[in-house]
Amino acid sequence: MTVRLFVNRILFKLKESALVPLLLLLITIPVAHFGYSAFSPTVKDLISLAPYIVFTAAATLCLVYGRLRVLMTLLTLVIAYWSFTTLLSTVGQSWSKFTIEIVFNAVTILGPLNLLLFAFWQEKGSMVTDLPTKLMVLGAQIFAIWLVCEYQHQPTLFFMTQMLWPALHPDWANISPIAYYFFIISFLAMSGLMLWQPSTINAALFSALIILFIVSQQLLIPGYLSIFMFLAGILLVGAVVHETFNMAFKDDLTGLPGRRALNEQLAKLGRNYTIAMMDVDHFKKFNDTYGHDIGDQVLKMVAAKIKRVTGGGKAFRYGGEEFTILYPNRDVQYALPHLETVRETIANYAMKIRDDNRPQDDNTGKNRRGNRAKDPSTVSVTISIGVSQREGANKTPEQVIKAADDALYRAKHAGRNKVCT
C-alpha cells in the first residue's frame, strides 16, 4: 500500500467518522454563547437535567452492547458534570475555599487523563471481569480526593496549582498549568488514535475531551456546562448506535453492506428490479494454495471493485465468496453492460499478493501487474455473474434470487468469467 493511498484512506475514514461531531461542536458554540440567555427559567432547568438523561440512555446502551470504553468515558463526564454543577450551586458555595480549589483542579487534571486512559484501554475479557477493574480505578481517585479534602492536605493543592514552565502556559487558560499540559498531552495522543484507527467511537471519545476542555475553560459562562455536556452525551449515544448498526448491517471484512442489509432492501423493492448474484471463481483453490489471508485479500479486492458498480447498482456481500448487486427500478437489459464492466475490471486486474517485498509506489506496482510472467506472486481473479429480473413466475425477491443463482450456475458451467441471464 502506498503512502498516498494510506493517507487517502485515513482522510476518507476521518471524514466519515469525525465530520458530524465537528459540525455539531461548531453549531453548539453560538447556541450556548448567545441562545441560552433567551431561554425561560423552566427551560434552563430542563437543560441542566438533560445531560443526566442522555448520559443514562448512553450508559444503558453501553451495558447492553458491551461498550466499556464509552461507558467509562460517560462516567468520567458524569463525575465532571456533577462536580462542576455542585461548585456553581449553593452547596458548593458553602464549601471551604480549599475544597473548591481541590475539586476544580482534580476534575481538570484527572478528567483528561481518565478520558485518555479509557480511550486506549481496550475491552478485553467479559464485562463481569473488566468493568469492576475500571470502576476501581475511578473509585480510587474519588476516594483519594475525598481524603485530601477531609484532611486539608495543602501539599496536594500546591502540586496541582504550581506554575510549571510558565512560558508554555498561555494567559487565556483558566486552568492550572498541569491541567493545561495534561489536556495537550491527551489531545495529541487521542489525535494519534483518531488517525491510526478512525472510527465513530474514537471520534466521539475525542469530542468528549474537547468538550471537557471547553466547559473547564468557560465554566462561569451560563449555559456552556449543561449544553456542551448534553452534546457530549448525544455524540456518545450516536457513536454506540452507529457502531451497533454497522455490526448488524455491514460486513466487517469487505466493508460492504451484509446479508441483513440486503434483506431490508429486498423488503422495500417495488414491482420492477434486477438482481445479480456473483461468485469468485476457484475461490477454494486460492485458499488451499495461498492460505486464508490471501483469500481475504481476494474478497477485499473484489468487494472494492463491485462497490464501484455504475448505473445505480447497490452492492452487498451475500456470504462467503458470493456477492449481490441490486438494481431497483431497472430491467436486465439496463444492468447487463454495467455488470459486464465490473466483470472485465476484475478480470483485467492483476492482483499482487501482499508480502514484505511489495512495491511502495504506484508505478512499480503497475509495471509488475503489467507483466505477470515475470512476477509469479501476481494472481488473476475472475468472477461469474448470474442475472435475473422480476417477471413471469419470479414475483418475489427470493424467486428472483433463485433465478439469478441458476443463471450463475450456467455461467460457471459455461467456462466461468461470464455474465449469464
N, C-alpha and C positions, 0 to 999 in steps of 0.2 A: 504494500500500500504506500503510495507516495505521500510526501508531507502535505502537498496541496490537497489531495483527496481527503486525507485525515482531517485537515483544518476545515474543509468544506462540510464534512460530516458533522464535526463538532458544532460549527456555526448553525447548521440546519437543526440539530437537536436542541441547541440553546434557544433558537427562535421558537421552536415548538413548545419548549417547556417553560421558558422564562419570560416570554413576551407578555402574557396575561398578567402575571404578578407585577411586572414593571409598570404596565399601563394602570393597573389598579392603584399602585402606590402613587403615581403621578396625579391621578384623579382625586385621591383621598386628601392630599395635602391642601389644596384650596378649599375643599369641603370642610375639613377640620379647622382651617385657619379663618375662613370668612363665614361659613354657613352655620356653625354651632351656635353663635350668639343669637341667631334668629329663631332658634327652637324655643318652644314653650317649656316651662319647668317640668311638666309631666313628661314631655318627650325626652328631655335631658335625663330624667330619672330612668326612663326605659333604656336610653343609650348606655347609661352606666351599668345596667344589668345585662345588656346584650352580650358582652364578652363572655360572661359566665355561661349564658345559654349556648352560645356557639361552641365554647370550649367543652361543655358537657356532651354536645352532639358529636363533636370530633373525637373525644375520648371514647365514646361508645363505639364508634366506627373502628377506632384503632384496636379496641379489645376484641371486637368481632372478627376483624381481618388480620389480627396479629401484627400491627404496625407499631412496634415498640419505639422505634426512633422518633416517630411523630408523637407518640403518647408522652414520651419523656420531655420532648420539646414543649408540648402543651402544659405539662406540669410545671416546667420552668417558667413559662409565661404566666400561668395562674398565680404562682408564688410572687412573681414580679408585680402583677396587676394588683393582687391583694395588698402587698406591701406599700405600693405607691398610693393606692386609694386610701389606705389607712393613714398614711403620713399626711395626706391632704384633708382628712376628716377631723372632727373634733376629738376623736380618740387619739389620733396621732399627735395632735397639738398638746395633749395632756402628758405626753411622754417627755422624758428629760432630753436636753439638747444632745447629750452623749448617745442616747438610744436612737434618736432620729438620725444622727450622722452615721452611726454604725449600720443601721438598716439600709439607708440610701446607698452607702458605699458598698455594702455587701451585695446588694442587688446588681449594681452597675459593674462590679468586679467579677462576681461569681456567675452572673447571668450569661455573659458572652462565653465564658469558659464552659459552662454546662451545655449551652447550645452547640459549641464546637465538639465537646466530648460526645454528646449523644448523636451528633451527625456522623461521626466517624466510628462510633461503637456499633458494629454490625450485629444484626439479630442472629444469634446462634442458639441452638437448642430449642426447648419448648418455652412458652411464655411462663409456665409454672416455675421454671428454674431461672430464667433470665430476668423476669420482671422484679422479683424481690431484691436481686443484687443491685439493680439500678435504683430502686427505691431507697435502698440503704445508703447509697451514695448521696442522694438528695437529703435524706433524713439526717445523716451525719453532719452535713453542712448547716442545716437548720438548728440542730442541737448545739453545734459549736457557736453559732451566732447568739443563741439564747444565753449560753454561758458567759459570753463576752459582755452582753448587755446586763446580765444579772449581777456580775461581779465588777462591772465598770472597768474593764481591762484597758487602760489607757495606751499601752504599747501597741495594741492591735489597731486602735484608731489612728495612731501616729503612722503606723506602717501603711494603712490604707490611704492616707491623705498626704504623705510626704511628697515633696516636689522633686521627683526623679527626672533627670535630663530635661530641665525646663525649656531648653531651646526647641525640643521636639513637641512640647505641649502647646497647642495654639490658644490664643487668648479667648477665642469664642467658645471653647469647650467648657461646658458647665459640669463636667465630671472630673474626678481626680485623675492625675497623670497615669496612675497604674490602671485605672479603669479604661482610660483612653487607649493605652497601649494594648491592653487585652482585647479591646474591640478591634483594633487594627490587625492584631495577630489572627484573631478569629475570622475577620473579614478576608484576609489573604488566604488562609487555609481553606475556608469554605468556597472561595472563588476557585481555588485549585480543584476542589472536589467537583464543583459545577462543570469545570472544563473537562475533567477527566471522565466523569460519569454524569453527563447531562440527563436529568430526569425531572419529572414534575415534583416528585418528593423532595429532591435536593434543592430545586428552585424555591419551594415553599419554606424549607428549613433556612435557606439563605435569606429569604424575605423576612422571616421571623427575627433574624439577627439585626437586619436593617431597622425593622420596626422597634425593636427594643432600644436601639441606639437613639432613634428619633424621639421616643417618649422619655428617655432618660435626659435628653438634651432640653426638651420642651415641656417638662413636667408641669410647670406652673401656668402654661397656656391652657385655658379652659377648652375641653373637648378633645384635645390631642390624645390623651391617655385612653379614653374609652373608645374613640372612633378607630384609632390605629390598632388597638388590641382586638377589637371586633374584626378588623380586616385580617389580622394575623390568623384568627380562628377560621375565617371564611377560606383563606388560602390553604390552610392545612386540611380542612374538610374537603375542599375541591381536589387537592392532591391525592388524598386517600381514595375518593370516589373515582378519579381519573385512572389511578393505577389499578384499582379493582376492576374497572371496566376493561382496561387493556388486558388484564389477566384472563378475563372471561371471553373477550371477543377478538383478541389479536394473538396470532401465532408468535411465540417467543423467538423461535429460530429465524424465521424469514421476515418478520415484521408485517406480513400480510394479515388482513382480517381472517379469522379462522372459521371453523365449521358452524359455530353458533351464530356468528355474524352473518354467514351465508343463509342459514335457516331463517333469520329475521328478515333478510332482504327478500327471500323467496315468498314469505308470507305477505309482502306488500306489493307483489307484482300484479300488473293488470292482465289484459287479455292478449297482449302481444309482447313476446320476448323470445330471446335466443340464449341458449346455454351451451357453453363449450367445456368439455371435460378433456383434460390433457394429462399426460403421464410421461415421466422422464424415461427414455429408452435405456434398457440394460442397466437400470439403477442398481440392482442387486450385484451386478458384475463390478460396478465402481466400489461398492462397499467391500466385496470379497477381495478385490485386487489391491485397493489403496487404503482401505480402512474406513471406519465410520466418520472420522474427521474430514476426510476428503469428500465423503458422501454429503456431509453437512455443507461443505463449500459449494458443491454442485447445486444443492437445493437453494442456497442463498443466491447464487448467480442466476439460476432460472427464475426465482421469485423476483429478483431485481429487474430482469428483462420483461417478465409478464406484467409487472406493476406499471410499466410504461406503455401498455397497450393503448392504441389510439381508437378513435371512434366512439368514445364514451363507455368503453367496457370497464367493468369492475372486477378486479382480480381477488381471488380467495385461495387459501390453502385448504384443500378438501381433506387431506390426510395422507401421511406417508409421502410418496413421491407424486401424488396426484394434486392437481390444481384445477380451479374452476374460473372461468370468465363469464360474467353475466352481462347481457346486453338488454336492458329494459326498453320496451317500445321499438325494438328492431327485429328484422327478419334475418334469416340465414344469409341471403344474398348480400345484405349490407355488411354482416360481420365477417364473411369469408376473407376479403382482402386484408383486413386488419389482423386477423388470426394468422394468415399466411406470412405477413410481415414479422410477427412475433416468432413464428417457427424458423424463418430464414435468419433472423437476427441471432437466435440461439445457436443454430447450426453453423453459422459463419464465425462464431466467437470461439477462438482457441483459448481454452482456459488453462492458465498457468497454475500448476499445483503449488501451493504456498510452501516454501521451505526457507532455510537460512540463506540461500543464495538468490532469493527472489530479487529482481531489479528494483532499484529505488526511484527510478524516473520513468515517465510515461513512454518516452521514445524507445528506450531499451525494451520495455515490455511489449510495445507494438512490433518491434523488429523480431522479437522471439516468437510472438504469435503469428507473424507472417511467414515463419519458416519452421514448420512443425517437425520436418525430418531431422533438423539439426538440434532440436530441443525435445528429447524424449520425455521430459517432465510436463509437456503440454498435452492436454487431452481435449477431445472433441465431444461435445454433448449435443444430443438431439432430443426432440420431444415429438410425440404423436398426439394428434388432436381429433376429437370427435365432436361434431356439432349437430344440434337439433333445435327446432323451434316449436312453439305451442301451435299445434294444428292437428286436425283429424282426431285420431284416438288418443293423442297425447294432450290431455286437457289440464293436467295438474303438473306442478313443478317436479314432483317425484317421477312422473311418467316421462317428462321431457329429459330429465337427468338420465333415466334408464335408456332412452333412445340415444342420447349423446354417448353413453357408455358403450352401447352396441356399435355405434359409429367408430368410437375409439378402438374397439376390438378389431374392427375391419381394417383400420389404419395400421395396427400392429401386424396383422397377418398379410398386409399388402407390402410389407418391407420396412415399416416404421418411417419416422421422419416425414410424415404425411398429415394432411388435413382431409378428413372424410366426413360426409354428411349422411 
